[in-house]
Amino acid sequence: MTDSTVAKKGHPNGLYILFFSEMWERFCYYGMRVLLTLYLVKSLLKGDAEASLIYGAYTGLVYAAAVMGGRLADRYLGYRLAIMLGAVLMAIGEFMILGGSENWLFLGMGAIIVGNGYFKANISTIVGKLYEENDPRRDSGFTIFYIGINIGSLLATTAVAYIGETYGFKYGFALAGFGMLAALLIFYFGRHRYAAAHGLDIRPEARKKVFGSINMLQIIIVGSLLTIPACYLLIWQNQIMDFLLLGIFIAVAYSLINAGVKEGPVHRDRMIALVIFILINIIFWACFEQAGTSLTLFADRNVDREILGWIMPASMTQFFNPAFIIIFGSIFSVMWIKLSKMGRNPSIPMKFSYGILQLGLGFLITLLFSQSAVDYKVPLLTLVLLYLLHTTGELFLSPIGLSMVTKLAPKNISGTAMGGWFLSFAIANFVAGKIATLTGAENVGGEIDIAAGFDKYIGVFSNIGFVLVGIAILIALFNKPLNKLMHGVR
């Protein structure tokens, strides 16, 4: 779209409205998430395992909701209403948590899940629609937008984490809620700046009557509100998620491969490759997402967080990841371009292999530093190096995912393929909660056994590390067969 209010070499003004809207939305989401496990354990007195399962179910549902949020915006709501509805629900959800009970927490999480599904799924779409299809500014625009995401995450894992742990969890959750209100106000009052984007308005189909005077728009809004208690149930009875996610994955995998078969041998092979990469993606993120559960509890109990007399809050250790993303993100983007010009850019399977290798080495850092632990506490440098390796691993794997899906999938099933890719994140986050239940200390007479917990953490983290290194080697060994299945896609 041409934006006459800026020079042709600049970016549309709407980009900066979307930048700050997304930044504050991420501040809200990660602000709540950074405190969640510690809130469950310390305020609601949940056991480590139960807290991890609740966290996994919640984060899994957040990603699953994005698939539906995008489809409803495409067909009925339009992107502007979907984002505003999502922002309102997320803000309400944050303030619900201030009720201070388990019921209010689960209802608040349900509202955040539904709201995030609408907001997160659609704001990136508007960014893309600010530019013509072949506009050379598009990639740069998305780079700027993603910087906003990481700034929001960085602010959340510093400011919200510090205030929540220092002054009380309710103050951290409230701050996250005000961040969401800021996102809503910026998006609404800046709407004229991104008005040139297509697809903002409510679709005509949403106005059509379905039952008497009731139209589809009303049904969707009421249905969204009714989904909140459904999410409450899935978080509370999270064992249901085992069967739900497994069933959906089997159905999506079958749908992709079957659609590929109908398109011919090339697309059949590509869909098989896509399903394999979806599985690899699940493995990566299921381990990576220990950050919010087992690694935060490990930081709370078994990491010396003192810096010049100041004790860093345990939840604040999660800030290393967004900080490293901001530092290294642009370096990696330039690196891939230069490697491509030199003809040395690794294939997609090898990038996945290198990413998982670094993730595994990050976990093995805990084993290395455990040898020099004092009073069952490792130095803070342990987590600095762990998150450094996890972040560089993420940069090898994460940026190419969406691009890979669009290249592998035939156009007539691109939506299903993208839905399957987002589903992998939902499954990974839920599995992350399952993995986290393997760690943690026993509660003996109301006291945490720090020594036993330390041995358990190191044992599980090192086992995860060795398994990931083995998987990385396996992927590297199958590099050629995987590339063959992809039929030239790089």
N, C-alpha and C positions, 0 to 999 in steps of 0.2 A: 504494500500500500504506500502511496506517496504521501508524505507528511510535509505540507507546504510551510509549516511553522519552523522548520529547521533546515539547515543546509543539506544538500544532497549527500555530502560526505559524512555528515553526522548521523546519529540514530534518531528514530522517531521519539518524540517526547513521551509517548505512552510507555516506552521501555522503562523509564525511570520511575513511573508510577507503579508499574508491575514489579520492579526491582524492590522498592520499599515495602510494597504489600506482601510480597513473598518473604522478604527478610523478617518482618514482624510475625508472619504466620509461622515461620520456622522457629522463631524465638519462643512463640507460644507452645508449639508441639514439643520441641526438644526441651523446653523449660519444664514442662510437666514430666516428660520421660526421664530426664536426668535425676529427678527426685523420687520417682515412683518406687523403685525397689527398696530404697532406704525407708521411705514412708511406710510401706507395707510391713517391713521388718521391725522398725523402731516405734512407729506410732500405732499401727493396727496389730502389732505383735504376731505377725505371721511367721511361720518357719521359713527357712531359706528355700526349701523345695517348693512350698506352696506359693511363695512370692514369685519365684522364677516362672512357675506355670501360669500365674495370672499375668505377669509381664509378657510372656510369650504369646498368650492368647490375645491380649490387647494389641500388641504390635503386629501380630499376624492379621488380625481383623482390619487394622488400619490400611494395610496394603491391599487386602482383598476388596475393601470398600472402594478403592480408587478405580477398580475395573468397572464397577457398576456406575460410579459417579460420572465417569467419562461417557459411558453409553447413554445415560439419561440426559446429559447435557447436549450431546450430539442430536438426539432424536426429539427431545421435547423442550428442555429448559432454556437452551441457549447458554453460552458461557458466562455471561454477566450475572444472570439470576442464580445460576448454579454456584458460582463463587461467593456471592453475597449470602445465599442460604447456608453455605458451608461455614462462612465466617461467623454468622450469628450462632449456629449450633455449637461451634468450637468454643466461642466465648462463654456461652451458657454452660457448657460442659465444665470448663475450668472453674467457674464460680460455684457450680454444684459441689465440686470436691471440697469446697470450704465448709460444707456441712459437717465434716470431721468424722463421719462414720463409714463403715464398709458399704452400706447401701448407697450413700451419696457418692462415694468414689466410683462404684460400678456404673451408676446412672450417668455420672459425669464422663466416664470413659466411653460409654455408649454414645453419648452426644458428640464427643470428640471424634470417634471413629466415623460416624455418619458425616459429620461436617468436614473432616479431612478428606473423605472420599470425594466430596463435591469440589472442595477448594483445590487440593493438590493436583487432582486429575486434569483440571481445566485451565489453570493460569498459565502453564507452559504452552498450551495450545494457542492462547491469545498472543503470546510473544512471537510464535512462529507466524501468525497471521498479520503481524505488523509489517511484514516484508513481502515483496514479490518473490515468487518461487526461486528465481535465479539471482536474487539480490546478494551481492558479495558481502554485504554487511551482516547477513543472517547469523553466520557462525560466531562472529564477534559479539553480536547481540546476545546470543545464548551464553557466551562466556561471561559477559557482564552480569547477566541474570543469575548464573550459577554462583558467581561471587557473592551476590546477595543472599543466596541460600546458606552459604557457609559463614557469612558474617552473622546471620541470624542464629545459626547453630553455635557459633563461638560465643556470642553474647549470652545465649541461654546457659551454656555449660560453664560460664564464669559468673555472671551477675545473678541469675536465678539460683544456680547451685549454691553460691556463697550465701545469699540472703536466706534461702530455704533452710540450710543446715545451721546457720549462725543464729538467726532470729526466730525460726519456726517454719515448718513446712507450709503452713497456711499462707504465709507472706510470699513464699516462692511461687505457690500456685496462683495467688492473686496477681502477682507481677506478670506471670505468664498470660493470665486472662486479660490484663490491660494491654499487653502486647497484641493480643488478637483484636481487641477493639481498635487499636491503632491501625492494624492492617485493614480492617473493615472501612474505617473512615477515609484512609488514604485511597483505597480502591474506589469508594463511592464518589468522593468529591473530586477525584482526578479522572472521572469517567470520560469527560470530553476529550482528554488527551489520547486515549486509545480507541476513540469512537470509529476510526477508519477501519479497524479490524473487522473481518467478516465473521458471521456466526454468533454475534453477541446477543441478538434478540431472541425472545421466546419463539419457538417454532409454532407454525399454524396448527400442527397436530396436537399441541398441548391444549388448545382452546376447544377442541372438538368434544362434544358431549358424549359421555360413556354410559352413565346411568341417570336418566332424567335430566336434571339441570347440572349434574356433577360432571366436570370435565377432567381431562387427564392431568392437568396441572394440579388441581386440588387433590386428586388421588395420590400423586407423587409426594406432595407436601405432607399429607396425613400419613402416608406409608413411611416416609422418612422418620416421622416422630414415633411411629409404632416400631420401627427398626431399633430404636434406642433400648427398650426393654428386651428385645430379642438379643441384642449384643450383651446386655447384662447377663442373660441366661447363659450365653456361650462362654463368657468370662468366668462365671460362677461354676458352671458344669463344663470345664474346659476339655474334659475327656471326649466330649462330643466332637470337638475339633479334629481329633485323630481321624475319625471316619469321614467327616465332612471334607477335609482337605485332601485326603487320599482319594476319595471318590471323584472329586472335581479334577484332580491331577490326572487320574486314569482316563476320565472322559475327554479332557483337553488333549492329552497325548494321542489318544485314539483318533480324535477329530482331526488333529494336525496331520498325522501320518496317512489317514484315510483320504484326506483332501489332497495330499501330495501324490498319492497313488493315482488318483483320478487325473492329475495334471501330467503324469508321465514319469519315467524313471529318474530324471534329473531332480524334479521337485520332490519325489518320494525320498530320494537320498538326502536332500537338503532338510526335509522335515525330520528325518531320523537324526540328522546331525543337530538340529535345533532342540529336539527332546533331550539329547545327550548334554548339550550345553546348559539346558534348563536344570538338569540334575547337578551338573558341576556348580552352577550358580547357587543352588540350594546349599550345597556343601560349604561353599565359601562363606556365604552370609550367615549360615547357622553358627559358624565358629566366630566370625567377625563380630556378630551381635552379642557376644558375651560381655561386651563393654558395659551394657546397661544393667547386667545382673551379676554374674560371678566375679567379673573383674572389678566392679564397684565395691562389692562386699569384701573382696580380697584387699582392695585399697583401704577400706575402712578398718580392717582388722590386722592385716599383715604387711603393710607398707609404712615405712617411716616417712611421713609427709611434712616433716618440719623443715622450713626454709628460713634461716636466719631468725629463729625464734617464733616464726609464724607457722601455724599448723594449717596446711591446705585442706579444705573440706574434701571428703572422699569422693563425692559426686563430681567435684570440680576437676578431677583427674581425667574426666571424659573430654575436656576441652583440647587435649593434645591432638586428637584426630582432626577436628575442623581447622585448627591452627596449622597443622602440617599440610592439609589440603590447600589452604590459601597460599602457603609458602611454595609448595611444589607443583600445584596444579598447572600454572602457566609454563613452568619449566618442562613438564612432561608433554604438554601440547606442542611445544616447539621441538622437543626431542623426537616425537613421532614424525613430524614433517621432515626433519633433517635425515632421519633414518630411511624414510621413504625415498628421498632424493638419492641417497647412497645405495638404495636397493637392499637395505639390511633391516627393514622394519619386520619384526617377528610376525609370524602367521597368527591368526586368531587362537588356535589351540595352544600355541607356545605362550601367548600372552596370558591365557588362563592358567597355564602351568606355572609360569613365573609368579603370577599373582598369588596362587595357592602356596607356592614354595615360601614366599616372603611371609605370608600369614602364619605358616607353620613355624618358621624360624622365630617369629615374634613370640609365640607361645613358649618356645624352647629357651628364650631369654630368662624366663622365670626359673627354670631349672639351673641355669648358669649362675644366677645371682643368689639362689637359695643356699649355695655353699658359703656365702659370706654374710648370711642373715644374723642379726643380733636380736636376741629375745624374740625370735620367730617373726622378725620384720626385715624385709628386704629394703634397700634404698629406693628412693623415688625414681632414680635413674632407670630402674627396672621397667617401670611403666612408660617412661619417656621413650626408651628404645623399642619396647613392645609396640607402642602405638605408632612409632615412626615406621617400623616394618609393616604393620598392618595397613597404614595409609599408603605407602608406596605399592603394596600389594593391591590395594583397592584401585589405585590409579592405573595399574596394568590391566585390570579386569573390567571395572565398572563403566568407564566412558564408552567402550566399544559395544556394550550390550545392546542398546536400543538400535544403533546403526546396523548391527549384525542381523537383528530380527527383520528389519525392513528389507535387507538385501536377500535374506534366505527365503522369506515367505512370498508366495504368489500374491498378487494384488487382491484377488477375490477372498483371501482369508487373512489378510494383513491384520485386521482387527482381532481375530481369534488368536493369531500368533502373538500379538502384543499383549493381549489378555493373559496368555499362558506365561509370558515373560514376567509380568507383574505378579502373577500367581506364585511364581517361584520365590519371590521376596516374602509373600505371605507365609508360605510353607516354611521358609528358612527361619523367619522370626519365631514361628511357633516351635520349630525343632530346637532353636536356640534356647528356649525356655526349658525344654526337656533335657538338653545337655547340661544346663546350669544346675539341674537337680542333683547331678552327680558330685557336685562340689559342696563346700560349706562345712561349717563346724557344728558339732552336736551341742545342744543346749542341755547342760547338766545342772540341775537345781537352780535354774534361772540364770546361770552364768555360761558364757560361751567358752568352750575349750579351745583356746587359741592355738595351742601346740598341735592338737589333733587336726584342727582345721587347716593349719599351715601345711602339714604333710599331705592332706587330702587335696588342697588346691594345687600344690606343686605336682603331685602325682597325676591329677586329671589334666592339668595344662600341658605337662610334658607328653602325656599320651596323645592328646589332641595334636600337638606339634609333630610328633613322629608319624602319626597317621596322615596328616596333611602333606608332609614331605613325601611320603610313599605315594599318595595320590598324584602329587605334582610330577613325580618321576613316571608314573603310569601314563598320564596324559601326554608327556613328552615322547614316550615310546610309541604312542598311538597317533602322533602328529600327522604322519603321512596318510594313514587310513581316514582320519577325520577330515583332512584337507581334500581327499578324494571324494568323500561324501558331499562336500560343499561345492564341488564343481566350479572352481574358479573364484568363489566369493572370498574376498580378503578384507 
